[in-house]
Amino acid sequence: MPEVSPLKVSRIGARGFLMSFPELDGTNTYVVEGERFRFFLDTYLGPDPMREVEKCMRHTHGEKTPVVFNSHADWDHIWGNPVFRHTIILAHESCRERVIEEGPSDLERHRTYVRGDVTLVPPNVVFSTRLDFPDERLHFFHTPGHTQDSSSCFDEADNVLFAGDNVESPLPCVSWPDLDAYIASLQSYLALRPDVVIPGHGDVADLGLVRKNLEYLMALSGDRDPGLEDPGSLARHGSNLQALGRA
Protein backbone atom coordinates (compact mmCIF):
# COMPACT_ATOMS: atom_id res chain seq x y z
CA MET A 1 0.00 0.00 0.00
CA PRO A 2 1.40 3.47 -0.84
CA GLU A 3 2.06 6.06 1.82
CA VAL A 4 -0.52 8.79 2.18
CA SER A 5 1.30 12.01 3.11
CA PRO A 6 1.93 12.97 5.85
CA LEU A 7 1.12 9.62 7.47
CA LYS A 8 3.13 6.42 7.47
CA VAL A 9 1.29 3.21 6.57
CA SER A 10 2.47 -0.16 7.88
CA ARG A 11 1.00 -3.59 7.24
CA ILE A 12 0.26 -5.59 10.41
CA GLY A 13 -0.61 -9.27 10.11
CA ALA A 14 -2.91 -10.47 7.35
CA ARG A 15 -5.52 -7.73 7.48
CA GLY A 16 -4.32 -4.79 9.58
CA PHE A 17 -3.00 -1.39 8.50
CA LEU A 18 -1.36 0.99 10.96
CA MET A 19 -1.73 4.67 10.05
CA SER A 20 0.88 6.65 12.01
CA PHE A 21 0.68 10.43 12.04
CA PRO A 22 3.61 12.57 13.25
CA GLU A 23 1.79 14.85 15.70
CA LEU A 24 1.69 14.32 19.47
CA ASP A 25 4.61 11.85 19.65
CA GLY A 26 3.10 9.85 16.81
CA THR A 27 -0.64 9.25 16.87
CA ASN A 28 -2.04 5.98 15.55
CA THR A 29 -5.17 4.97 13.70
CA TYR A 30 -5.56 1.26 12.99
CA VAL A 31 -7.64 -0.20 10.17
CA VAL A 32 -8.79 -3.83 10.13
CA GLU A 33 -10.08 -5.29 6.87
CA GLY A 34 -12.85 -7.65 7.92
CA GLU A 35 -14.90 -9.89 5.66
CA ARG A 36 -17.95 -7.63 5.69
CA PHE A 37 -16.81 -4.52 7.56
CA ARG A 38 -13.83 -2.18 7.49
CA PHE A 39 -12.97 -1.17 11.05
CA PHE A 40 -11.35 2.19 11.79
CA LEU A 41 -9.89 2.25 15.30
CA ASP A 42 -9.64 5.88 16.46
CA THR A 43 -10.01 8.85 14.12
CA TYR A 44 -7.14 11.20 14.92
CA LEU A 45 -7.34 15.00 14.68
CA GLY A 46 -9.97 15.70 12.07
CA PRO A 47 -11.90 14.90 8.89
CA ASP A 48 -9.18 15.82 6.38
CA PRO A 49 -6.67 13.08 7.26
CA MET A 50 -9.42 10.52 7.89
CA ARG A 51 -10.93 11.16 4.45
CA GLU A 52 -7.48 10.48 3.05
CA VAL A 53 -7.24 7.21 5.01
CA GLU A 54 -10.74 6.13 3.99
CA LYS A 55 -10.07 6.97 0.33
CA CYS A 56 -6.81 5.05 0.39
CA MET A 57 -8.49 1.94 1.80
CA ARG A 58 -11.32 2.09 -0.74
CA HIS A 59 -8.84 2.51 -3.59
CA THR A 60 -6.74 -0.50 -2.60
CA HIS A 61 -9.37 -2.83 -1.09
CA GLY A 62 -12.72 -1.79 -2.55
CA GLU A 63 -15.98 -0.81 -0.93
CA LYS A 64 -16.93 -2.12 2.52
CA THR A 65 -19.25 -0.93 5.26
CA PRO A 66 -17.17 1.11 7.73
CA VAL A 67 -17.36 0.66 11.49
CA VAL A 68 -15.56 3.14 13.74
CA PHE A 69 -14.24 2.53 17.25
CA ASN A 70 -13.25 5.29 19.68
CA SER A 71 -10.86 3.87 22.28
CA HIS A 72 -11.65 6.81 24.59
CA ALA A 73 -12.92 10.37 24.36
CA ASP A 74 -9.64 12.29 24.37
CA TRP A 75 -9.76 14.86 21.59
CA ASP A 76 -6.79 13.52 19.60
CA HIS A 77 -8.64 10.23 19.03
CA ILE A 78 -12.14 11.38 18.02
CA TRP A 79 -12.01 14.50 15.85
CA GLY A 80 -12.18 12.50 12.60
CA ASN A 81 -15.58 11.07 13.55
CA PRO A 82 -17.54 13.46 11.26
CA VAL A 83 -16.33 11.48 8.21
CA PHE A 84 -18.28 8.51 9.57
CA ARG A 85 -21.32 10.24 11.05
CA HIS A 86 -23.72 8.09 8.97
CA THR A 87 -22.31 4.74 10.05
CA ILE A 88 -21.65 2.89 13.32
CA ILE A 89 -19.33 4.69 15.75
CA LEU A 90 -18.93 2.45 18.77
CA ALA A 91 -17.34 3.03 22.17
CA HIS A 92 -17.87 2.52 25.86
CA GLU A 93 -20.97 4.27 27.18
CA SER A 94 -18.93 6.71 29.27
CA CYS A 95 -16.92 7.67 26.18
CA ARG A 96 -20.09 9.02 24.59
CA GLU A 97 -20.83 10.97 27.78
CA ARG A 98 -17.36 12.49 27.80
CA VAL A 99 -17.53 13.54 24.16
CA ILE A 100 -20.80 15.36 24.84
CA GLU A 101 -19.74 16.90 28.14
CA GLU A 102 -16.04 17.63 27.61
CA GLY A 103 -15.79 17.81 23.83
CA PRO A 104 -16.69 21.50 23.36
CA SER A 105 -14.10 22.75 25.86
CA ASP A 106 -11.46 20.37 24.47
CA LEU A 107 -12.13 21.65 20.96
CA GLU A 108 -11.73 25.26 22.06
CA ARG A 109 -8.59 24.58 24.12
CA HIS A 110 -6.77 22.54 21.47
CA ARG A 111 -8.07 24.19 18.31
CA THR A 112 -4.57 24.65 16.87
CA TYR A 113 -4.44 20.87 16.28
CA VAL A 114 -7.66 20.72 14.24
CA ARG A 115 -7.29 19.10 10.82
CA GLY A 116 -10.30 20.07 8.75
CA ASP A 117 -13.82 21.16 9.69
CA VAL A 118 -14.31 19.47 13.07
CA THR A 119 -17.78 19.09 14.53
CA LEU A 120 -18.23 16.84 17.52
CA VAL A 121 -19.84 13.52 16.60
CA PRO A 122 -20.31 11.25 19.63
CA PRO A 123 -20.40 7.45 19.40
CA ASN A 124 -23.85 6.20 18.41
CA VAL A 125 -23.47 2.55 19.52
CA VAL A 126 -22.24 2.00 23.07
CA PHE A 127 -21.47 -0.96 25.33
CA SER A 128 -20.93 -1.32 29.07
CA THR A 129 -18.61 -4.34 29.18
CA ARG A 130 -17.90 -5.63 25.68
CA LEU A 131 -19.18 -5.82 22.13
CA ASP A 132 -18.17 -8.67 19.82
CA PHE A 133 -18.19 -9.17 16.07
CA PRO A 134 -17.84 -12.98 16.16
CA ASP A 135 -18.03 -13.46 12.39
CA GLU A 136 -15.16 -10.98 12.03
CA ARG A 137 -13.26 -12.40 15.05
CA LEU A 138 -12.98 -8.90 16.49
CA HIS A 139 -13.72 -8.01 20.12
CA PHE A 140 -14.18 -4.62 21.80
CA PHE A 141 -14.07 -4.46 25.59
CA HIS A 142 -13.94 -1.95 28.44
CA THR A 143 -10.44 -1.55 29.88
CA PRO A 144 -10.45 1.43 32.29
CA GLY A 145 -6.98 2.79 32.91
CA HIS A 146 -5.58 5.87 31.21
CA THR A 147 -9.14 7.17 31.45
CA GLN A 148 -12.28 5.70 32.97
CA ASP A 149 -13.84 5.27 29.52
CA SER A 150 -10.84 3.55 27.92
CA SER A 151 -11.59 0.46 25.83
CA SER A 152 -9.52 -1.85 23.67
CA CYS A 153 -9.88 -4.05 20.62
CA PHE A 154 -8.53 -7.57 20.17
CA ASP A 155 -8.19 -8.94 16.64
CA GLU A 156 -8.38 -12.68 17.24
CA ALA A 157 -7.56 -13.51 13.62
CA ASP A 158 -4.21 -11.68 13.61
CA ASN A 159 -3.61 -11.88 17.39
CA VAL A 160 -3.25 -8.10 17.56
CA LEU A 161 -4.28 -5.89 20.49
CA PHE A 162 -5.17 -2.23 19.96
CA ALA A 163 -4.70 -0.74 23.43
CA GLY A 164 -5.33 2.96 22.82
CA ASP A 165 -3.60 5.16 25.38
CA ASN A 166 -3.55 2.46 28.07
CA VAL A 167 -0.06 1.48 26.95
CA GLU A 168 2.70 3.98 26.23
CA SER A 169 6.47 4.21 26.04
CA PRO A 170 8.38 4.83 28.21
CA LEU A 171 5.62 4.95 30.85
CA PRO A 172 1.81 4.98 30.92
CA CYS A 173 -0.01 8.29 31.33
CA VAL A 174 -2.25 8.35 34.40
CA SER A 175 -5.16 10.78 34.16
CA TRP A 176 -7.70 8.82 36.22
CA PRO A 177 -6.88 7.85 39.83
CA ASP A 178 -8.11 4.23 39.98
CA LEU A 179 -4.78 2.42 39.70
CA ASP A 180 -6.31 -0.93 40.69
CA ALA A 181 -8.59 -0.80 37.64
CA TYR A 182 -5.67 0.22 35.43
CA ILE A 183 -3.56 -2.68 36.69
CA ALA A 184 -6.44 -5.12 36.12
CA SER A 185 -6.81 -3.91 32.53
CA LEU A 186 -3.13 -4.47 31.75
CA GLN A 187 -3.29 -7.91 33.37
CA SER A 188 -6.20 -8.73 31.04
CA TYR A 189 -3.91 -7.85 28.12
CA LEU A 190 -1.34 -10.37 29.35
CA ALA A 191 -4.05 -13.04 29.53
CA LEU A 192 -4.87 -12.49 25.84
CA ARG A 193 -1.23 -13.12 24.86
CA PRO A 194 -1.25 -11.00 21.70
CA ASP A 195 1.73 -11.10 19.36
CA VAL A 196 1.43 -7.39 18.56
CA VAL A 197 0.37 -4.50 20.78
CA ILE A 198 -0.57 -1.21 19.13
CA PRO A 199 -0.54 1.83 21.43
CA GLY A 200 -2.45 5.02 20.76
CA HIS A 201 0.87 6.83 20.33
CA GLY A 202 4.28 5.65 19.27
CA ASP A 203 5.72 2.51 17.77
CA VAL A 204 4.23 -0.96 17.49
CA ALA A 205 5.13 -3.01 20.57
CA ASP A 206 4.59 -6.40 22.20
CA LEU A 207 3.80 -7.69 25.68
CA GLY A 208 7.20 -6.51 26.88
CA LEU A 209 5.88 -2.94 26.90
CA VAL A 210 2.70 -4.03 28.67
CA ARG A 211 4.76 -5.71 31.39
CA LYS A 212 6.96 -2.64 31.74
CA ASN A 213 3.90 -0.40 32.09
CA LEU A 214 2.36 -2.83 34.57
CA GLU A 215 5.48 -2.95 36.75
CA TYR A 216 5.50 0.83 36.91
CA LEU A 217 1.82 1.05 37.85
CA MET A 218 2.25 -1.55 40.58
CA ALA A 219 5.15 0.44 42.04
CA LEU A 220 3.05 3.59 41.81
CA SER A 221 0.12 1.87 43.48
CA GLY A 222 2.33 0.60 46.31
CA ASP A 223 3.94 4.03 46.70
CA ARG A 224 7.34 2.48 45.92
CA ASP A 225 10.24 4.11 44.12
CA PRO A 226 9.96 2.97 40.47
CA GLY A 227 13.70 3.43 39.99
CA LEU A 228 13.52 5.86 37.08
CA GLU A 229 16.56 7.62 35.67
CA ASP A 230 15.99 8.96 32.16
CA PRO A 231 14.50 12.46 31.85
CA GLY A 232 11.47 11.36 29.81
CA SER A 233 10.39 8.80 32.39
CA LEU A 234 10.99 11.20 35.27
CA ALA A 235 8.89 13.87 33.56
CA ARG A 236 6.01 11.44 32.95
CA HIS A 237 6.28 10.18 36.53
CA GLY A 238 6.00 13.74 37.81
CA SER A 239 2.87 14.30 35.73
CA ASN A 240 1.37 11.07 37.01
CA LEU A 241 2.04 12.02 40.62
CA GLN A 242 0.35 15.35 39.98
CA ALA A 243 -2.69 13.60 38.47
CA LEU A 244 -2.91 11.43 41.58
CA GLY A 245 -2.65 14.44 43.88
CA ARG A 246 0.74 13.34 45.24
CA ALA A 247 2.94 16.07 43.80
RAMO-V974683 format. One record per pair of residues at least 6 apart in sequence whose C-alpha atoms are under 7 Angstrom apart, sorted by the first residue. I is the first residue (numbers start at 0). J is the second residue. Records with the same first field share a line. If there is no record, write none. Layout:
BEGIN
I=J  J
END
This chain:
BEGIN
2=8
5=20
6=18  19  20  21
7=18  19  20
8=16  17  18  19
9=16  17  18
10=16  17
11=17
12=157
13=157
14=31  32
15=30  31  32
16=29  30  31
17=27  28  29  30
18=27  28  29
19=25  26  27  28
20=26  27
24=200  201
25=200  201
26=199  200  201
27=199  200
28=40  41  42  43
29=39  40
30=38  39  40
31=37  38  39
32=38
33=135
34=135
35=63  64
36=63  64  65  66
37=63  64  65  66
38=65  66  67
39=66  67  68
40=67  68  69
41=68  69  70  76  77
42=49  76  77  78  79  80
43=75  76  77  78  79
44=75  76  77  78  79  112  113  114
45=78  79  113  114  115  117
46=78  79  81  82  114  115  116  117
47=114  115
49=79  82
50=82
65=86
66=86  87  88
67=87  88  89
68=88  89  90
69=76  77  89  90
70=90  149  150  151  163
71=94  148  149  150
72=94  97  98
74=105
78=117  119
80=120
81=118  120
84=120
87=123  124
88=122  123  124
89=122  123  124  125
90=122  124  125  126
91=125  126  127  141  148  150
92=125  126  127
93=148
94=148
95=121  122
98=121
99=121
102=119
128=140  141
129=139  140  141
130=138  139  140
131=137  138  139
132=138
136=154  155  156
137=153  154  155
138=152  153  154
139=150  151  152  153
140=150  151  152
141=149  150  151
142=149  150  151  184
143=149  150  180  181  184
144=165  175  180  181  184
145=164  165  172  173  174  175
146=174  175
147=175
151=161  162  163
152=160  161  162
153=159  160  161
154=160
158=193  194  195
159=193  194  195  196
160=193  195  196  197
161=196  197  198
162=196  197  198  199
163=198  199
164=198  199  200
165=171
166=198  209  212
167=198  200
169=232
170=212  232  235
171=212
172=235  239
173=239  242
174=242
176=243
178=216  220
182=213  216
185=209  213
189=206
194=205
195=204  205
196=203  204  205  206
197=203  204
215=225
218=224  225
227=233
240=246
END
